[in-house]
Amino acid sequence: MRQRRFLHRIFFLYIPLFFFMGFALFPYLWLTISSFTSEEKLYDTDQSPWSFHSFSLEHYVDLLEDTEFLSWVWNSLFVGLASTIFSVFIGALAGYALARLRFRGSSYLGMGIIVTYLVPVSVLFLPLAYVFYNWGLVDTRLALILAYPTHLIPFCTWFMLGYFKNIPADLEESAMIDGCTRIQAFYKIALPLSLPGVLAASIFAFTFSWNEFLYALTFISTDELKTIPQGVHGQLVLGDAYYWGKLMAATFLGSLPIAIIYSFLSEFFVKGLTEGALKQ
C-alpha cells in the first residue's frame, strides 16, 4: 500500500511538476546562457545554443556603457515604489471603509470599483494622455506615478475589501469600547492583522509597475526618464535589428528584482491570496 502510494505520487505529482518547471524555466535558462555568451559565438549557427564553453561579460559591459540602463533601473524602482505605496495606502483605507462602514450605496460602490479594475489599460491611456498633456506632466515620472494607480487602486481596494471582511469586527469594536477611535482601531488592530494581504497587494502592485509598458511608452520620451521595458524596447530593438546579447543581459538584470521579491515573500503572497479569498 505504501509503495503504491509512493508510485502514485511520483507519476502524478513529481513527473508532471518536473515537466512544468522545465517548461516554465526554459526561456529564463536560455536568456541566461545567451547573456553570458560572447557575440561571436552567439551568432554562430554551427554552435548549439545550449553549449556554454566560455564565460563572457561583454554584453553586460556594453549594456551599462552604451545605454542608460542604470537610469532605467532607478526610474522603474522609483516609480514602482511610489505608485505601490500610494495605491496600497489608498486601497487599504477604501477597502476597510467598504468592509466596516455602513452607508447608502456601499455595495454599489464596491461593485463599481471592481468594474473599474476590469477596464483595460489600452482604453485609459488616451484620456490620461490628454489630461497629462493639459497639466504639463508629459515626459515626467509623476505622470507614471499618477497613471499606474488608476489600475492599481481598484485592485488593492477590492483585494483588501475581501481581506478585511475575513477579520472579525469584534476585535475593533472591543478596542473602540476601550477608547480607540475608528482610525486607531484601523491602524492598531485591523492593519497589523491584514499584513499578509497588504504584502500580497504590494507585490502585485510593484510587479505591475515594474513591468508596465504602454503607459511608459505613451508618457515618456526622454531616454533618461524611461523605465526598463520602454528603454529596452527603444534602444535595443531598432526596426528589424535586435541586439540579442544586450537584450538578454537587460532582461536577466531586469527580472532579478521580481524573482528575488517572490523568492523571499512568496509565503506571504500565497497566504494573502488564500486568506483574502476565504470567508469565515
N, C-alpha and C positions, 0 to 999 in steps of 0.2 A: 504493500500500500504506500509506504513511504517512498519507495523507488519510483512507483508510478506517478506520484505527486511531483517528484523531482524532475522526471522526464517531461511531464506536462508543463512545468514552469520553464524548462529550457526551450521547448519547441514553441510555446505560445506566449512567452514573455521575453526571454533574453535574445532569442534569434530575431524576432521582429524588431525588438528595440535596437539591436545591433545594426540591422539594415536601415532603420530610420535615422539613427545617429550618423551613419555613413552618408546617407543622402543629404542630411542637414549640414554636415560639416564639409562636404565635398567642395563647395565654392570657396569657403574660407581657407581650406588647406591649399587649394590651387593658387589663390591670390597670395598667400603667404610664401609659397615656394617661388612664385614668379617675382615677387618683390625683392627677393634676395638672390635672384639670378642675374647675371651680367647681361648687358644689352645685346652683345654679340650672340650669346647662347639663347637668349630669349626669342630671337627671330630665326634661329637655326631650325629648319624644318626636318633635318635629319636626326635631331635630338628629341628624345621623349620629354614631354612637358613635366613628367614626374621625376626625371633624373635631377639629382641635386649634388653635383660633383664639386662645385665651387661656391663659396660664400662671398657675396658682394654687397656693399652698401652704397653703390653708386647711384641707385635710384633715390634713396633717401637723401643723399647729399645734394643731388640735383633738385629734388623737390624743395629742400629748405633754402637752397641758394637761388634758384631760378624763379620761384613763386613766392607769394605772400602767405604761405601755409600757416605759419605761426600766428599771423594776424587773423586768419580764418578760424583757427582754433580758439583764439581769445574771443572773437566775436560770437562764435557758437556757444562758448561757455558762458559769456556774459548775458547774452540774450536768453539762453536756456534757463539759467538760474533765476534771472529777473522775472521772466514770464511764468516760471514754475512757482516761485514764491507768491507772486501776486495771484495767480489762478487758484492755487490750493488754499490761500488765505480767504479769498472771496468765496470759493466753493464750500469751504468748511462752515463759514458763517451762514451762507444761504442754505446749505443742507441741514444745519442744525435748526434754523428758523422754520423750515418746512416740516421737519420731523417733530418739533416740540410745540411750536406756537399754533394756536387755532385761530384762524381768521377767515373771513369770507373769501372764497375763491382760491384757497391754498392748494387744493387738489388740482384745479385747472392750471395754476401757476406751475406746479411741478410737472404736469403734462406738457405745458408749453416749453419748459426748459429741455425736456427730453426731445421734443420736436426740433428745437433749435440746434441741439447737438447733431441731429441727423442731417442738417443742411451741409452739403459738401463744401470743401474749401474752394473748389473751382467755381462755385456760384457767388461766393462772398468777395473774392479778390477784386472784382471790377468796381463794386460800390465802395469798397475800402480804399482802392486806389484813388477814386475821385475825392473822397473825404480827406485822405492824407495829402493829396496834392493841394487842396484848398487850405489846409492847415500848415503847409510848408514842411511836412515831415518826410517827404520822399527822399530817399538816399540817406536815411539816418537809422541808427539802431533802435531808436524809440518807435519807429514805425513797426518794426517786427515785435517789439515788446508789447505794443498795443494790439497788434493783429493776432498774435497767437492765442491770447486769452479769449477771443471770440469763439474759438473752438474748444479751448481747454476748460473755461469756467463752466459751461453747461455739463461737460462730462464730470468734472470734480464735484459739482453740486449734486448731480444725480447719483454719483458713486457714494458720496458722504451721506446723502439722504438715506440710502439703504443701510449704511453702517450705523448711523445714529439711531435708527429705528430698532436696531438689534441690541442696543444698550438699554437696560431697564431705567425708566424715568424715575423710579423711586429713589435712586441714588441722588439725583439732582434735587428732587423735592425735599429729601432729608437735609441736604446742605442748605437749601433755601429756608427751611424752618429754623435752622441754626443761625441764620443771619446773612447768608450769602445772597447776593443779587443774582439775576439771571446770567449776566456776563461772567461773574465769578464762578458760578456753577458750570458754565461752559468751559472756561479755560483751566479750572482746577479739577473738575470731575470728568466731564464728557470728553474733552480733548485728549487728556492722557490715556483714557481707556480706548480711544479710537486711533492710537498711534500707528498700529499696523495699516489701517485704512488710509491714514494721511501719507504714510510712506509709499503705499501702493499707488495712490493718486499722484504723488510726486514723481515716482519712477515713470509712470505713463506720460505725465506732462513733460518731463525733461527729455524723454525719448522722442516724443513728437517734435519738440522744439529743436532738438539736435539734428534730426533727420529731415525736417521740413524743407521743401524746395520751391514750391510755387510762389508763396509769399515773398521769399527772399529774392527770387528771380524778378518779381514784379516791382518791388520797392527799392532794391539796392542795385546800384550800377558801379559804384566806386570799388576798385579791387581791394583796397584796404579795409572796407566795411563788409565784405562778403562773408557768408558762412561757409562751412566746409563743403556741403553739397553743391552750392552755387559756384564756389571758387573752383572746385574740381571740374565741374561741367564747363565753366567758362574759359579756363586756361589750359586744361589738359585734354580737351576734346575740341579741335579746331576743324570744323567741316567734317571731312571724311578722314582726317588724320587723328589717330589715337596714340597718345604717348603711354603705351601699356605699362611700361616699367614704373613710371611715376604715378600712374593711375592705381596700380596695385599697391604701391607704397602708401599713397594717400588714403586709400580705402582701408588698409590694415591699421594705420595710425588712427584714422577717424572712427573706427569701430571699437578700438580698445576701451575708451571710457564707458561705453554702454555695456560691453562684455564684463568689465570689472564691476560695474554697479549691480548687474543682475547676478554675478557670481557671489557677491557678499550680501546682497539684500533680497535674494530670491525667496528665502523663507518668509520674510515679512510681506513680500509681494503676493505670494500664494495665500498666505494667511489672511491678508487684507481682502483678496478677491473672494475667498470662500466664505469668510465670516460676513462680509457685506452682502453676499448673495443669499444667506440663510436668514430666515425669520423665525424667532422663537415665539 
